[in-house]
Amino acid sequence: MSGVRVRSMRVNDIDPALALINDYAAEDRMLERTRDFLVDRIKDFQVAESPDGFLGCVALAALTPDLAEIRSLAVRRDAGGRGVGRMLVDSAVGEARRLGLKRVFALTLVPEFFERCGFTLVSLGRLPEKSAAECPICPKRGRCDEHAMLLHLDGTRPQRLRPEEPVGYTKLVELRS
Ligand SMILES: CC(C)(COP(=O)(O)OP(=O)(O)OC[C@H]1O[C@@H](n2cnc3c(N)ncnc32)[C@H](O)[C@@H]1OP(=O)(O)O)[C@@H](O)C(=O)NCCC(=O)NCCS
């Protein structure tokens, strides 16, 4: 898409980003966010814009000195399918590199999109930093339908999900019990 650029979020972007995220959240396609969350995390966020205005957003949250999560990725419906989502992910990954992080992951309902961005489908069990801290308190606990997608920034390929491995945290717990 021509004339699109990705830049750091500013306070004026908070309202359009919040509206977009929560519009998709109402369809259960991503997690709902509050204005306080965006204000608090504004430095994590980047936005895509064209000369006509806001197109989408993404956040990169560092969870450990080694691992970061891509969150709140959303592209306006009327801008979809033209590479804006990939631009946002590439920019978040670039930020992770700049920070010296080694791995970036996303929990998502659209694993095919992240595959197209170079990520590999893995078991959530391979991301204990995430699952141990947040899965037990997640509103989707017991009905997790998200896929864990992982990118190694050193160019190595993560171990792809094997047929015998559980996809998510719920199934891990079920297997153990
Ligand atoms: C998922 C989303 C961010 C994709 O944004 P987009 O700008 O339409 O994606 P792009 O045009 O950059 O697509 C990049 C590639 O992924 C593919 N792709 C995009 N969405 C896809 C989907 N839902 N399923 C499969 N492939 C998809 C594109 O065909 C393209 O493939 P290519 O490499 O052959 O060109 C956007 O549809 C969205 O905001 N969805 C709702 C919210 C959401 O699901 N967010 C993710 C939360 S983790």
Ligand as a Chemical Component Dictionary entry (heavy atoms), coordinates in Angstrom:
data_LIG
# 
_chem_comp.id                   LIG 
_chem_comp.type                 NON-POLYMER 
_chem_comp.pdbx_formal_charge   0 
_chem_comp.three_letter_code    LIG 
# 
loop_
_chem_comp_atom.comp_id 
_chem_comp_atom.atom_id 
_chem_comp_atom.alt_atom_id 
_chem_comp_atom.type_symbol 
_chem_comp_atom.charge 
_chem_comp_atom.model_Cartn_x 
_chem_comp_atom.model_Cartn_y 
_chem_comp_atom.model_Cartn_z 
_chem_comp_atom.pdbx_ordinal 
LIG C1  C1  C 0 -4.910 -10.172 10.866 1  
LIG C2  C2  C 0 -4.724 -8.764  10.301 2  
LIG C3  C3  C 0 -3.836 -7.955  11.234 3  
LIG C4  C4  C 0 -4.054 -8.880  8.909  4  
LIG O1  O1  O 0 -3.783 -7.575  8.416  5  
LIG P1  P1  P 0 -3.700 -7.288  6.835  6  
LIG O2  O2  O 0 -3.179 -5.923  6.654  7  
LIG O3  O3  O 0 -5.003 -7.625  6.216  8  
LIG O4  O4  O 0 -2.611 -8.379  6.398  9  
LIG P2  P2  P 0 -1.545 -8.261  5.188  10 
LIG O5  O5  O 0 -2.215 -7.661  4.008  11 
LIG O6  O6  O 0 -0.301 -7.591  5.691  12 
LIG O7  O7  O 0 -1.252 -9.804  4.909  13 
LIG C5  C5  C 0 0.056  -10.378 4.928  14 
LIG C6  C6  C 0 -0.067 -11.808 4.427  15 
LIG O8  O8  O 0 -0.900 -12.562 5.317  16 
LIG C7  C7  C 0 -2.023 -13.086 4.614  17 
LIG N1  N1  N 0 -3.204 -12.978 5.494  18 
LIG C8  C8  C 0 -3.729 -11.855 6.005  19 
LIG N2  N2  N 0 -4.797 -12.130 6.780  20 
LIG C9  C9  C 0 -4.951 -13.460 6.744  21 
LIG C10 C10 C 0 -5.879 -14.354 7.345  22 
LIG N3  N3  N 0 -6.873 -13.917 8.136  23 
LIG N4  N4  N 0 -5.739 -15.681 7.086  24 
LIG C11 C11 C 0 -4.733 -16.113 6.302  25 
LIG N5  N5  N 0 -3.803 -15.319 5.707  26 
LIG C12 C12 C 0 -3.921 -13.999 5.928  27 
LIG C13 C13 C 0 -2.166 -12.224 3.381  28 
LIG O9  O9  O 0 -2.811 -12.924 2.339  29 
LIG C14 C14 C 0 -0.724 -11.912 3.061  30 
LIG O10 O10 O 0 -0.164 -13.044 2.414  31 
LIG P3  P3  P 0 1.045  -12.932 1.330  32 
LIG O11 O11 O 0 2.295  -13.137 2.116  33 
LIG O12 O12 O 0 0.763  -14.052 0.394  34 
LIG O13 O13 O 0 0.970  -11.583 0.690  35 
LIG C15 C15 C 0 -6.095 -8.037  10.096 36 
LIG O14 O14 O 0 -6.928 -8.844  9.286  37 
LIG C16 C16 C 0 -6.843 -7.759  11.403 38 
LIG O15 O15 O 0 -6.688 -6.677  11.975 39 
LIG N6  N6  N 0 -7.679 -8.735  11.841 40 
LIG C17 C17 C 0 -8.527 -8.554  13.033 41 
LIG C18 C18 C 0 -7.748 -8.506  14.304 42 
LIG C19 C19 C 0 -6.815 -9.704  14.468 43 
LIG O16 O16 O 0 -7.146 -10.833 14.210 44 
LIG N7  N7  N 0 -5.596 -9.380  14.965 45 
LIG C20 C20 C 0 -4.573 -10.358 15.256 46 
LIG C21 C21 C 0 -4.561 -10.556 16.732 47 
LIG S1  S1  S 0 -3.122 -11.476 17.215 48 
# 
loop_
_chem_comp_bond.comp_id 
_chem_comp_bond.atom_id_1 
_chem_comp_bond.atom_id_2 
_chem_comp_bond.value_order 
_chem_comp_bond.pdbx_ordinal 
LIG C1  C2  SING 1  
LIG C2  C3  SING 2  
LIG C2  C4  SING 3  
LIG C2  C15 SING 4  
LIG C4  O1  SING 5  
LIG O1  P1  SING 6  
LIG P1  O2  DOUB 7  
LIG P1  O3  SING 8  
LIG P1  O4  SING 9  
LIG O4  P2  SING 10 
LIG P2  O5  DOUB 11 
LIG P2  O6  SING 12 
LIG P2  O7  SING 13 
LIG O7  C5  SING 14 
LIG C5  C6  SING 15 
LIG C6  O8  SING 16 
LIG C6  C14 SING 17 
LIG O8  C7  SING 18 
LIG C7  N1  SING 19 
LIG C7  C13 SING 20 
LIG N1  C8  SING 21 
LIG N1  C12 SING 22 
LIG C8  N2  DOUB 23 
LIG N2  C9  SING 24 
LIG C9  C10 SING 25 
LIG C9  C12 DOUB 26 
LIG C10 N3  SING 27 
LIG C10 N4  DOUB 28 
LIG N4  C11 SING 29 
LIG C11 N5  DOUB 30 
LIG N5  C12 SING 31 
LIG C13 O9  SING 32 
LIG C13 C14 SING 33 
LIG C14 O10 SING 34 
LIG O10 P3  SING 35 
LIG P3  O11 DOUB 36 
LIG P3  O12 SING 37 
LIG P3  O13 SING 38 
LIG C15 O14 SING 39 
LIG C15 C16 SING 40 
LIG C16 O15 DOUB 41 
LIG C16 N6  SING 42 
LIG N6  C17 SING 43 
LIG C17 C18 SING 44 
LIG C18 C19 SING 45 
LIG C19 O16 DOUB 46 
LIG C19 N7  SING 47 
LIG N7  C20 SING 48 
LIG C20 C21 SING 49 
LIG C21 S1  SING 50 
# 
